[in-house]
Amino acid sequence: MAILPSRMSTIQARVIKTLWHSLAGRGPKTLWRIARLIGPLVHRFSRREREVTETNLAQVYPEIGDTERRRLAGDSLTHSAATMLEIGFAWMGEPERVDASLLAIHGRELLDEARAEGRGVIVLAPHFGNWEILNFWLSSHFPFTAMYEPPKIGELDAVTRAGRERMGASLVPTTPRGVAALLKALKRCEAIGILPDQEPSWGSGVFAPFFGRPAYTATLLPKLVARTEARVVTGVARRLPGRGFEIHFLAADERVYSTDEVTSATGVNACVEAAIALDPAQYQWEYKRYRKVIQEQEGHPDHRRFRIY
């Protein structure tokens, strides 16, 4: 008898939650050792992740050879494995131990200065390093609000929300009501988080260059800036393999403050590029960042021919 999808998702949720709980007491050193064992297996046996990662790397770093690209792809998938293993640590580990794993904070003055000026702060948090660790630090030190979309496995919703909110973060839905909550937080001179490298639905973005290739990019940021005069910074938690993490806050590309959506989106993508430059292997290259193409938006009858995935 076949297992019903709902039953299967329940089983998956139990396995994942058990894994996270079992790893919550492990530190960065042990988790990195495990990731180094899992990463090469993902690279070898997970065709989808390997091919998308290598395709993206070929687009953004055309100057590197095949051998270097494969090495970088393998390193990236190892870091992605580490991020997944570290979720239990970030969400359920003793707060004192998580805090002790943060070995340095760079650029905090960007946030402090903005709040001293009576301005809110928009933190662009790309899929680099461990963004759950970044959320832990931000919500530990500032009133912090972020948009939240429930996981595909519904049974993981409660544990996900609890993990992200445990240090005081406020999660709001990816709806007009959620946007209104972000605006209110900024007007209270608080910090909010935005994922700058997640492809939006049609009608919610524009095409802007990302490493020279057009990528469909969300246009929420210029709307928030125009109505609040908030400061924009890029924030990442860079992994120090086997030791812990360091937080980096980087001043945003000035184009993000433009009222022109394409110009602002170009600045957002430049911010992501600057974060990636800290360590390209720590970016989640297995995400299909170039899924949408201009030809599809224009109604080109043969638009699939222009896709790279």
Secondary structure, DSSP 8 states (H G I E B T S, - for coil): ----HHHHHHHHHHHHHHHHHHHTT--HHHHHHHHHHHHHHHHHH-HHHHHHHHHHHHHH-TTS-HHHHHHHHHHHHHHHHHHHHTHHHHHHS-HHHHHHTEEEEESHHHHHHHHHTT--EEEE--SBB-HHHHHHHHHHHS-EEEEE---SSGGGHHHHHHHHHTTS-EEEESSHHHHHHHHHHHHTT-EEEE-TTS---TTSEEEEEETTEEEEEE-HHHHHHHHH--EEEEEEEEEETTTEEEEEEEE--GGGG-SSHHHHHHHHHHHHHHHHTT-GGGB-TTS-TT-S-HHHHTT-TTGGGG---
